[in-house]
Amino acid sequence: MTDVLHRRLLIGGIVTALICAALITWVDVPLALYFNGYRATWWAESFNFITDFANGAIWYPVAVIGLIAAYVRHKKRAPNEAAFRKEARAWIFMITTMFTSGTFVNALKFAVGRERPRLLFRDGTTGFHPFNLNLTDCGFPSGHTQSIWTAMLCLSFIYPPARPLFIAVAIAISASRIIIGAHYAGDVMASLYIAFFAAFLWKRWFEKDGITVQLARQ
């Protein structure tokens, strides 16, 4: 099973790399300029409203609250060590996935140094500046996309009945990064793969003893 997962992730990584290369070469700039022409419209402004819901400062506390609730429910109020360990494992899985994938994305931003679309709109430039210490100017991969997709994937594993809602939220918010001109499509695509890679690998690791991270029935 693990070998199958590794093969799928490897194939997915190769496909993602090819798609990102194609997006960077032919699609990113014209698509960014297209959406920039609609920045003053009401529907583009609506994406400005939702885009910051990708911030990890929202989703780390969700996992911490889950840990606290598990402690109160299973250890303090009605002692049940096994139930507490299962629930705590699920929330630690989410925190670990978000932290490791976020750290990797920031390392890639630093190494690649791809300019964000705002520099295209302002100066007409679309360059790469590897090892740029100013991460706010670096767009590849998208940190917001990584944050929302890892959070929503983890929550979809923890609470499968709400999976369609979680995935819809992730799609809308990651799309907002392109629509508002914060990132190129290639930046978003790369982060999407990183989120899936981290979520599935960590899920496999946390479930290696046969205890699932799922807390709600499908």
C-alpha positions, 0 to 999 in steps of 0.5 A: 500500500505504501509503495502504491502511495509513493508511486502515485505521489511520484507520478503526481510530482512529475505531472505537476512539474510539467504542468507548472512548466507549461503554465510558467511558459505560456499561461501565467502572464496572460492569465494574470493580465486578464484578471488584472483587467477585472480588479475593480469589479464587484466579483473580483472584490468578493475574492479579496474578501475570502482570500485571507481565510487561507491564513494559517493563523486561522487554522492552527488555532482550529487544531489547538482548540480541537486538542483542548476540547479532546482533553476536556472531553476525554481526560478531565471530564470523563477520563478515557485515555484511548479516546483522548489519544485517538482524538489528539492524534488527529489534531496533531496530524493536522498541525504537523502537516501544516507546519512541515508543508509550510516550512517547505513552501517557504524554503522553495520561495527562498530558493526559486525567488519568482516575482509576484504578479504585482511586479508584472503590473507595476514594472512589467517584469516576470523574473526569478531571483533565487535566494531572495531574502524578501519572501514577500516578493517571492511567489512560487509556490503560494503559501496561502494555497498550501495553507488552505489545502493542507488544512482542508485536506486534513479536516476532510480526513478527520471529518469525512462527512464534510469533505465536499464543503472543505474541498469547495472552500479550498478550491475557492480560496486558492482560485482567489490567489490568481483572481486577485493577482497575488499569485500566478497559476503555476504558483498555485498548482505547485502548492496544491501538489505540496499540500496533497503530498504532505497530507497523504504522507503524514496520514500514512505515518500517523495511521501506521499502527492501524488507528485512523485519524478519522473522527466522524463516520462517513 
